[in-house]
Amino acid sequence: MTKICLCLTGKTIAQDLALIDKYRTYIDIAELRVDCLEDKEYEYIRRFPELAGLPVILTVRRKIDGGCFIQGEAARILLISRGLAFAKLDHRQNFAYVDLEEDLDIPSLEEVVRAFGTRIIRSFHNLHCTDPNLESHLRSLFRVGDEIAKAAVTPHSLDDVRRVVSVAKTLRGRDTIILAMGDCGQCTRILAAKYGGYLTYTSAQAEDNVPSGAPGHIDPIELSERYRFRKMNAATAVYGITGYPLVTTLSPQFHNEVVAREEINAVYVRFPSETIDEFMRFADEIELCGASITVPHKEAVISYLTSADTQVAMIGACNTIIRTDNGWRGWNTDASGFSGSFLATTNRKDFKRMKVTVIGAGGAARAILAEIARLGGKVLLLNRNLYRARQLAEKYHFEYGLLDDRDSLRRIKKFSNIIVQTTSVGMEPDIYADPLPNYDFTGKEVVMDIIYKPEHTAFLSRALDAGCTVINGYDMLIRQAKYQFEHFFGRKYPEIQPKP
């Protein structure tokens, strides 16, 4: 079973021991990052395994490998030797592992540690890119046969991550740790158990006030509870969400909670990708079962579908795909998610006699316009790109205009029963951005922003202050996700309401 390792980056032994106590029920191993300790703490490192009460990796990471150690190599070897010296017959009082970089060659030290049951993790770190010869590089680390081969590389795209996963699959059955760093590669840490990795690394939560052990670490509680890491195996079905930059999404929280309660052997993971082409290649590599598609890929993904429901063709956007024996099938759940949320909140049955301003002309706007047209409303569509606005609006014989145009501000007054904001403007981290800063709300408008984090964007806050009825995107998110669940798993959604 793939182990969960907590990377300890505290400045003191006491701080690291406190972190072990906090996360003990969620971890199997701890890594003592000696390079993060204050110098005065070095004399205590030998006793750490006994004090920790669980298997510990001894690591003194150099700065060039992503660590903090900047002294000479002789000083580093001395620290490693100090930690491994005076080995006890009771192996629990010794370091269970020592991480030695591939260019650190000390045969005499290695013989001693092996004699007392300490395993060597032979590692290399590429902080700049992924290794073009990753598989052969990893195989070369098995020098004696009992080493654990570790590679931590830096991807620049989901294609890079795909190559890392391919190597992990090829070397399944060997004791390997193969990880892609950063946000782009975080999925390799979560899916390590599916591909038989020896362990995956985690770091303490931000509230613990210690630095992350490496880019892309998540905390052991999230890994254990949200992603059910210890229950993951080769048969676990993988679902996920793709988009870019994909900074904010509650979808993993929602879907993983539901599959846990339904006891489905599945996991739902973030896969940020700049292009839909990269994502679809990655999906084939990991045999992805289904995915949520978000900005900016809702339109481009249609070219990969072999079948789709009628709404996808009508709307021209797809936000849900599943793998079938005949290829990818697509749906659009944004449309029913939007209308269901808006009409329930406002206690309306349709949009008849309503004049609506819609901001944006992306995939979400396509779904929203289709629903407003179906339910009898009239729309003024505003976008920064006039061509896209005209192309979409004319499909429904709606009016359109430039978002920043003075004349458009005047026209909004005629379409101000409802104002719907569909762009990413105002989403974290740029929470102070406002897509319509020069419009003065009268307080009579019903204003909806499909962003759900923050709860009130700058745009929505202005509307609220003016006395408008406001709706954020959370309820829409939940509704469309319920429909996605039913497509993913072919069963009725269980009535569970996750907390926001």
PyMOL commands that set and color helices and strands:
alter all, ss='L'
color gray80, all
select helices_A, chain A and resi 13-26+34-36+39-52+63-65+73-84+91-93+107-115+134-139+158-170+186-190+206-208+220-226+229-231+251-261+276-285+300-304+310-315+334-346+363-374+386-396+406-415+458-465+474-489
alter helices_A, ss='H'
color red, helices_A
select strands_A, chain A and resi 3-8+29-33+56-59+97-101+119-126+148-153+176-180+199-202+237-242+266-270+290-293+305-308+320-324+327-331+355-359+378-383+399-402+418-421+446-449+469-471
alter strands_A, ss='S'
color yellow, strands_A
deselect
rebuild
show_as cartoon
